[in-house]
Amino acid sequence: MGVTIADAAARLAATAWVLEELITGVDDEQARWKPTPERWSILEVVNHLYDEERDDFRFRFQHLLERPDEPVPSIDPPRWAVERHYNERELGASLESFLNERRFSLAWLETLDVGEPAGSQPAGAGLDAVGLDAAGQDASAAAAAGHTGFGEVATVAGKAEAAGAGAGGSGDAGSGHGGVDLDAVSPSGRRAGDLLASWVAHDLLHVKQIAKLHYDYWSKIAQPYTVDYAGEWR
């Protein structure tokens, strides 16, 4: 048991596909709709996922692998949502920016899985790389060129993981892949494997959040009919 890079990559590809399917086709009204003022809209969730992909999970995971003794800067995602004007952006462009960053992450994780050094990312993916230009557009989209769709990535990564396990190559959670130490510990006490596992779990939390936003919006526009017969949301 434990986390492996290939297994996490397969799940990150799969959840990206699920998120894309949940969001594609949402109109502007629904994208910006908030059930209550304090809850996020679908558009805000998508932009949160984009910033978390670029400025949190991938950055922190790489930082811990390369500089385990150095603390990382603190972040404030709720503040980002306000200061970066998430709900004023366009949904289609925001979704594509997130998907491009996810492709970028998968390409980098693949280099770790095949044994490249922790810092061997595709061009432009270093710790100091800027992923967003002044116009708010994704500046690393070119890095995703040539990659397959998320469903295919998930299938290929899953088969690779299964093949590695069958050959006795998966190792324990601490060994990781390609010499990557998932038991490396940050000054705060968090392990690299914790970050990798949380990366996947974060996606799943927001899949649930977006599904609930769909449920709430549908319940609103279905009136005067109700959705009670569907069962209670849990």
C-alpha positions in Angstrom: 0.0 0.0 0.0 1.0 3.6 -0.2 1.3 6.3 -2.8 3.2 6.0 -6.0 3.9 8.6 -8.6 2.3 6.6 -11.5 -0.8 5.9 -9.4 -1.2 9.5 -8.4 -0.7 10.7 -12.0 -3.3 8.3 -13.3 -5.8 9.6 -10.7 -4.9 13.3 -11.5 -5.5 12.6 -15.2 -8.9 10.9 -14.4 -10.1 13.7 -12.1 -9.1 16.3 -14.7 -11.3 14.5 -17.2 -14.2 14.4 -14.7 -13.8 18.1 -13.9 -13.7 18.9 -17.6 -16.9 17.0 -18.2 -18.6 18.6 -15.2 -17.7 22.1 -16.4 -17.9 22.0 -20.2 -21.2 23.5 -21.4 -22.0 25.5 -18.3 -23.3 28.9 -19.3 -22.1 32.2 -18.0 -25.0 32.7 -15.6 -24.5 29.3 -13.9 -20.7 29.7 -14.0 -20.9 32.9 -11.8 -23.9 31.8 -9.7 -23.3 31.5 -5.9 -25.8 29.7 -3.7 -24.9 32.1 -0.9 -22.5 35.1 -0.8 -19.9 33.1 1.1 -19.9 30.1 -1.1 -17.8 29.9 -4.3 -19.2 29.7 -7.8 -18.2 27.1 -10.4 -16.0 29.8 -12.0 -14.3 30.5 -8.7 -13.6 26.8 -8.1 -12.1 26.4 -11.5 -9.7 29.3 -11.0 -8.9 28.0 -7.5 -7.9 24.7 -9.1 -5.7 26.5 -11.6 -3.9 28.5 -9.0 -3.5 25.5 -6.7 -2.1 23.4 -9.5 0.5 26.0 -10.4 1.3 27.8 -7.1 0.6 25.2 -4.5 0.7 21.5 -5.2 3.2 21.2 -8.0 5.3 24.0 -6.6 5.4 22.5 -3.1 5.9 19.0 -4.2 8.9 20.0 -6.3 10.2 22.3 -3.6 10.2 19.5 -1.1 12.0 17.1 -3.4 14.6 19.7 -4.4 15.0 21.8 -1.2 13.6 19.7 1.7 15.4 21.8 4.3 13.9 25.2 3.1 10.5 26.4 4.2 8.0 27.4 1.5 6.1 30.7 1.3 2.7 30.7 2.9 -0.4 31.0 0.6 -3.9 32.4 1.1 -6.3 30.8 -1.4 -9.4 32.5 -0.2 -7.7 35.9 -0.6 -6.6 34.9 -4.1 -10.2 34.4 -5.1 -10.9 38.1 -4.2 -7.6 39.7 -5.2 -7.4 37.8 -8.5 -11.0 38.4 -9.4 -11.9 34.8 -10.0 -15.6 35.5 -10.6 -14.9 38.1 -13.2 -13.0 35.8 -15.6 -14.3 33.7 -18.4 -15.1 30.1 -17.7 -13.8 28.6 -21.0 -10.5 30.3 -20.8 -10.2 29.5 -17.0 -10.9 25.8 -17.6 -8.4 25.6 -20.4 -5.8 27.3 -18.2 -6.3 24.7 -15.5 -6.3 21.8 -18.0 -3.0 23.0 -19.5 -1.4 23.3 -16.1 -2.6 19.7 -15.3 -1.1 18.4 -18.6 2.1 20.2 -17.6 2.1 18.6 -14.2 1.5 15.1 -15.7 4.4 15.6 -18.1 6.6 16.6 -15.1 5.5 13.7 -12.9 6.2 11.3 -15.8 9.9 12.5 -15.8 10.0 11.6 -12.1 8.4 8.2 -12.7 11.0 7.2 -15.3 13.9 8.2 -13.1 14.8 11.8 -14.1 16.1 14.0 -11.3 13.5 15.9 -9.3 14.3 19.2 -11.0 14.0 17.8 -14.6 10.8 19.4 -15.7 9.7 20.3 -19.2 11.2 23.6 -20.3 10.0 26.6 -18.3 8.7 24.6 -15.3 11.3 25.5 -12.7 10.4 26.7 -9.3 10.7 30.3 -10.4 8.8 29.9 -13.7 5.9 32.3 -14.1 2.7 30.4 -15.2 0.4 33.4 -15.8 1.2 36.4 -17.9 -0.1 40.0 -17.4 -3.2 39.3 -19.5 -4.2 36.4 -17.2 -3.6 33.8 -19.9 -1.8 30.5 -19.4 1.8 31.0 -20.4 2.8 27.4 -20.2 0.2 26.0 -22.7 2.9 25.2 -25.2 4.4 22.7 -22.8 1.2 20.6 -23.1 1.5 20.3 -26.9 1.5 16.7 -28.1 0.0 15.1 -25.0 -3.0 12.8 -25.2 -6.4 13.5 -23.7 -6.9 12.9 -20.0 -8.9 9.7 -20.4 -6.1 8.2 -22.4 -3.4 9.5 -20.1 -5.2 7.9 -17.1 -5.4 4.6 -19.0 -1.8 4.6 -20.0 -0.6 5.7 -16.6 -2.8 3.0 -14.9 -1.4 0.3 -17.2 2.2 1.4 -16.5 1.5 1.3 -12.8 0.0 -2.2 -13.1 2.9 -3.4 -15.1 5.4 -2.0 -12.6 3.7 -3.7 -9.8 3.5 -7.0 -11.6 7.3 -6.8 -12.2 7.9 -6.0 -8.6 8.8 -2.5 -9.5 6.4 -0.5 -7.4 8.3 -0.6 -4.2 7.1 0.8 -0.9 5.7 4.3 -0.4 9.0 5.6 0.7 10.9 4.5 -2.3 8.7 6.3 -4.8 9.9 6.0 -8.4 13.2 6.9 -10.1 14.9 7.6 -6.8 12.3 10.1 -5.7 12.0 9.9 -1.9 8.3 10.3 -0.9 9.3 10.1 2.7 11.4 13.4 2.4 10.1 15.7 5.2 9.7 19.4 5.1 10.5 21.7 8.0 6.8 21.7 8.9 6.9 17.9 9.2 4.9 17.2 6.0 6.2 14.4 3.7 6.5 14.5 0.0 4.1 11.5 -0.1 1.6 13.5 2.0 1.6 16.3 -0.7 1.2 13.8 -3.5 -1.7 12.1 -1.8 -3.3 15.4 -0.9 -3.0 16.6 -4.5 -5.3 13.8 -5.6 -7.6 14.3 -2.6 -7.9 18.0 -3.4 -9.3 17.2 -6.8 -11.8 14.9 -5.4 -13.0 17.4 -2.9 -13.6 19.9 -5.7 -15.3 17.3 -7.9 -17.8 17.0 -5.0 -18.1 20.7 -4.6 -18.8 21.3 -8.3 -21.3 18.5 -8.3 -23.1 20.1 -5.3 -23.1 23.5 -7.2 -24.8 21.7 -10.1 -27.3 20.1 -7.8 -28.2 23.4 -6.1 -28.5 25.3 -9.3 -30.7 22.6 -10.9 -32.9 22.5 -7.8 -33.3 26.3 -8.2 -34.2 26.4 -11.9 -36.4 23.3 -11.7 -38.9 25.2 -9.5 -41.9 24.9 -9.1 -40.9 21.3 -9.3 -38.8 19.6 -6.7 -35.9 17.2 -6.7 -37.0 15.4 -3.5 -37.7 12.1 -5.2 -34.0 11.9 -6.2 -33.1 11.4 -2.6 -31.2 13.4 0.1 -27.8 15.0 -0.8 -25.2 13.6 1.6 
